[in-house]
Amino acid sequence: MGMKKFALSIVFTLLAAPAWATTYYLAPASGGGNDSNNGTSASAPWQTPKHPLNCGDVILAAASSAYNDLSFNTGNWGPVSCPSGNNVAWLKCATFDACKIASSNGDGCMYVSASYWGVQGWECGTTAATEEACFQAVPPYGGSTSVHHIVFANNVANGCQGGGFAAYGNSTYNVDYVAIVGNIAYDSVQGSGECFSGINIASPIPSDTVAGTHFYIAGNFAWNNFEPATCAGGPPTDGEGIVIDSLDVNSYTQQVVVKNNISFLNASSGVKVVATTKAAIYIVSNTSYGNNRDTSLNQTLCGEITLQSSNNTSVYYNLVRTIASTGCGPYPNYAFFVQDPCLGDAVHNNFGYSAAEYNSDSASCSGFTFGPNNTFGTDPDFVSAPPSNPGAPNCGRATSVPKCMATVVGDLTPRAASAAGYGYQAPSAVQTYDPLFPQWLCNVNLPAGLVTMGCLSKSSLPATPDITDVTVQ
């Protein structure tokens, strides 16, 4: 007898916002924005988010290209009351990509320096901040305040100095629980003060010991991130699309997930994990194409996906293709590169291709082997390879980052049948069970279509591996 198939309908209700949530309004000074206004109507908007709010509240920003980065600088974010610790107050542009900041004050664009904040729908480019990211979660200058539960969603970093998106900690303060979902990081490492990447997580300190994912980097697009000839006083060392860096500095132990991103045509690796020890890191279902393009990089670790002195990192279901036999200077350009030490690393069930047959290298990593079930040496045969520099994003009338990037998604779709199911997958509106999904995000009203929400519990599914037509209402 064949196994029966079940049609399962699960009612899963998420309130868009708590019943007591309030909408406030914001505008640039030239549009009437003033923090002495009450902010409760579009005719009396605030100029900054420096106001006490509750989780679930929304500050709706008027579409304008006249915003000043000083309005969103460190210290200009009000306290957010969030007793359950599982939501944010939103600073949301009224129209996707219609709130623009061209920073010229040396402080990036969005310097979120208080907890429980989310930013969505903004575009930022910087011209003077040699060490500041366009969108960053960092405690106030010189302070010891912890910053946690921050969401950057559906934003465009378009020409930045110190990275497109960043969350940094040091020995005196912590950054934790950060979600960077459905954003664009383009040409975002132009500054020379330090060396940066498109999306940067570095040296955090855990704010608690609760299990589950604390850093979630998903559904993003990163390309053309090239550092200048000199950064941090020497030749460039970074320019990755996404980097998880130095989690060993503060003995960070919490889970980090990099899932379902497209990283292509960057100076260094598409995704790199550097110097981690105790944290469990998952690199899952990413598409990495044509990276390691800067021949002046001061490094020899050259892989589309690179684990550099990284322990406890799991890499699976990724789709990778190199486009040059050498990278990072004259060194072999690998699809997957793992450097010793690599205790607990696992690279399995991936699809990787190098025309030069540099599919994988473990750099004498003692006891490490690739696999099982990697598919190496077969060209995924993408629909259309993006040009060497596809240019700046122009989202026009698109209503979200994924829709703005539809051409890239189509171009980097594999035609080889054996590559189907690897790499970036279009987000689904249907809820799923995903043990890597941060459960606190299930309470956050994320913009639709950025990521597949993994909020179903395993116990809610029938005890059968053969389930079809799962619908969430």
ChimeraX attribute file (.defattr): number of C-alpha atoms within 10 A of each C-alpha:
attribute: neighborCount
match mode: 1-to-1
recipient: residues
	/A:1	3
	/A:2	4
	/A:3	8
	/A:4	9
	/A:5	12
	/A:6	13
	/A:7	11
	/A:8	14
	/A:9	11
	/A:10	14
	/A:11	9
	/A:12	12
	/A:13	8
	/A:14	12
	/A:15	12
	/A:16	12
	/A:17	18
	/A:18	13
	/A:19	8
	/A:20	9
	/A:21	15
	/A:22	16
	/A:23	14
	/A:24	22
	/A:25	27
	/A:26	31
	/A:27	27
	/A:28	22
	/A:29	17
	/A:30	11
	/A:31	17
	/A:32	16
	/A:33	23
	/A:34	18
	/A:35	17
	/A:36	10
	/A:37	16
	/A:38	13
	/A:39	22
	/A:40	15
	/A:41	14
	/A:42	16
	/A:43	15
	/A:44	20
	/A:45	27
	/A:46	28
	/A:47	25
	/A:48	26
	/A:49	24
	/A:50	16
	/A:51	13
	/A:52	10
	/A:53	24
	/A:54	21
	/A:55	25
	/A:56	27
	/A:57	21
	/A:58	23
	/A:59	25
	/A:60	22
	/A:61	27
	/A:62	21
	/A:63	20
	/A:64	18
	/A:65	15
	/A:66	15
	/A:67	25
	/A:68	19
	/A:69	23
	/A:70	20
	/A:71	19
	/A:72	22
	/A:73	20
	/A:74	21
	/A:75	17
	/A:76	19
	/A:77	22
	/A:78	18
	/A:79	18
	/A:80	20
	/A:81	17
	/A:82	16
	/A:83	9
	/A:84	8
	/A:85	14
	/A:86	17
	/A:87	27
	/A:88	29
	/A:89	29
	/A:90	28
	/A:91	23
	/A:92	23
	/A:93	26
	/A:94	19
	/A:95	18
	/A:96	22
	/A:97	26
	/A:98	19
	/A:99	24
	/A:100	21
	/A:101	23
	/A:102	22
	/A:103	22
	/A:104	16
	/A:105	15
	/A:106	16
	/A:107	24
	/A:108	33
	/A:109	33
	/A:110	27
	/A:111	26
	/A:112	29
	/A:113	28
	/A:114	24
	/A:115	29
	/A:116	28
	/A:117	31
	/A:118	26
	/A:119	23
	/A:120	25
	/A:121	25
	/A:122	28
	/A:123	25
	/A:124	26
	/A:125	25
	/A:126	29
	/A:127	17
	/A:128	19
	/A:129	22
	/A:130	22
	/A:131	23
	/A:132	27
	/A:133	33
	/A:134	33
	/A:135	30
	/A:136	26
	/A:137	29
	/A:138	26
	/A:139	26
	/A:140	19
	/A:141	10
	/A:142	8
	/A:143	10
	/A:144	13
	/A:145	17
	/A:146	20
	/A:147	26
	/A:148	25
	/A:149	24
	/A:150	28
	/A:151	27
	/A:152	29
	/A:153	26
	/A:154	29
	/A:155	29
	/A:156	32
	/A:157	27
	/A:158	21
	/A:159	25
	/A:160	33
	/A:161	33
	/A:162	33
	/A:163	36
	/A:164	36
	/A:165	28
	/A:166	26
	/A:167	28
	/A:168	20
	/A:169	23
	/A:170	16
	/A:171	11
	/A:172	12
	/A:173	20
	/A:174	22
	/A:175	28
	/A:176	25
	/A:177	27
	/A:178	27
	/A:179	23
	/A:180	25
	/A:181	27
	/A:182	27
	/A:183	30
	/A:184	29
	/A:185	31
	/A:186	27
	/A:187	27
	/A:188	32
	/A:189	33
	/A:190	28
	/A:191	26
	/A:192	22
	/A:193	16
	/A:194	22
	/A:195	26
	/A:196	33
	/A:197	36
	/A:198	34
	/A:199	33
	/A:200	22
	/A:201	25
	/A:202	20
	/A:203	22
	/A:204	28
	/A:205	24
	/A:206	22
	/A:207	18
	/A:208	10
	/A:209	9
	/A:210	10
	/A:211	10
	/A:212	17
	/A:213	22
	/A:214	26
	/A:215	26
	/A:216	22
	/A:217	24
	/A:218	26
	/A:219	28
	/A:220	31
	/A:221	27
	/A:222	28
	/A:223	30
	/A:224	28
	/A:225	33
	/A:226	29
	/A:227	32
	/A:228	15
	/A:229	14
	/A:230	16
	/A:231	21
	/A:232	14
	/A:233	11
	/A:234	12
	/A:235	17
	/A:236	25
	/A:237	23
	/A:238	28
	/A:239	33
	/A:240	34
	/A:241	39
	/A:242	36
	/A:243	25
	/A:244	26
	/A:245	20
	/A:246	20
	/A:247	24
	/A:248	20
	/A:249	17
	/A:250	17
	/A:251	16
	/A:252	20
	/A:253	20
	/A:254	24
	/A:255	21
	/A:256	24
	/A:257	24
	/A:258	25
	/A:259	27
	/A:260	28
	/A:261	30
	/A:262	28
	/A:263	30
	/A:264	33
	/A:265	28
	/A:266	33
	/A:267	28
	/A:268	37
	/A:269	37
	/A:270	33
	/A:271	29
	/A:272	24
	/A:273	24
	/A:274	19
	/A:275	17
	/A:276	27
	/A:277	23
	/A:278	17
	/A:279	18
	/A:280	20
	/A:281	25
	/A:282	21
	/A:283	23
	/A:284	24
	/A:285	25
	/A:286	29
	/A:287	29
	/A:288	30
	/A:289	27
	/A:290	27
	/A:291	35
	/A:292	32
	/A:293	25
	/A:294	22
	/A:295	16
	/A:296	18
	/A:297	23
	/A:298	14
	/A:299	16
	/A:300	14
	/A:301	25
	/A:302	28
	/A:303	32
	/A:304	35
	/A:305	32
	/A:306	26
	/A:307	31
	/A:308	22
	/A:309	18
	/A:310	29
	/A:311	25
	/A:312	17
	/A:313	23
	/A:314	17
	/A:315	23
	/A:316	22
	/A:317	24
	/A:318	27
	/A:319	31
	/A:320	33
	/A:321	28
	/A:322	29
	/A:323	19
	/A:324	17
	/A:325	15
	/A:326	19
	/A:327	29
	/A:328	24
	/A:329	17
	/A:330	11
	/A:331	14
	/A:332	19
	/A:333	32
	/A:334	31
	/A:335	32
	/A:336	29
	/A:337	23
	/A:338	29
	/A:339	20
	/A:340	17
	/A:341	22
	/A:342	23
	/A:343	16
	/A:344	14
	/A:345	21
	/A:346	20
	/A:347	24
	/A:348	18
	/A:349	20
	/A:350	25
	/A:351	30
	/A:352	30
	/A:353	25
	/A:354	22
	/A:355	14
	/A:356	15
	/A:357	17
	/A:358	22
	/A:359	24
	/A:360	22
	/A:361	21
	/A:362	19
	/A:363	14
	/A:364	11
	/A:365	15
	/A:366	12
	/A:367	10
	/A:368	19
	/A:369	14
	/A:370	17
	/A:371	13
	/A:372	11
	/A:373	12
	/A:374	16
	/A:375	18
	/A:376	20
	/A:377	18
	/A:378	17
	/A:379	20
	/A:380	22
	/A:381	16
	/A:382	17
	/A:383	15
	/A:384	14
	/A:385	15
	/A:386	16
	/A:387	9
	/A:388	13
	/A:389	11
	/A:390	11
	/A:391	11
	/A:392	14
	/A:393	17
	/A:394	12
	/A:395	17
	/A:396	10
	/A:397	12
	/A:398	14
	/A:399	14
	/A:400	23
	/A:401	26
	/A:402	24
	/A:403	15
	/A:404	17
	/A:405	17
	/A:406	13
	/A:407	12
	/A:408	19
	/A:409	18
	/A:410	13
	/A:411	13
	/A:412	24
	/A:413	22
	/A:414	20
	/A:415	14
	/A:416	13
	/A:417	9
	/A:418	13
	/A:419	23
	/A:420	15
	/A:421	14
	/A:422	24
	/A:423	26
	/A:424	26
	/A:425	20
	/A:426	15
	/A:427	15
	/A:428	13
	/A:429	15
	/A:430	13
	/A:431	17
	/A:432	19
	/A:433	16
	/A:434	15
	/A:435	14
	/A:436	19
	/A:437	24
	/A:438	24
	/A:439	19
	/A:440	18
	/A:441	20
	/A:442	17
	/A:443	18
	/A:444	21
	/A:445	17
	/A:446	21
	/A:447	14
	/A:448	14
	/A:449	18
	/A:450	23
	/A:451	23
	/A:452	21
	/A:453	22
	/A:454	18
	/A:455	20
	/A:456	19
	/A:457	12
	/A:458	12
	/A:459	8
	/A:460	9
	/A:461	15
	/A:462	11
	/A:463	9
	/A:464	10
	/A:465	9
	/A:466	10
	/A:467	14
	/A:468	10
	/A:469	11
	/A:470	14
	/A:471	15
	/A:472	15
	/A:473	11
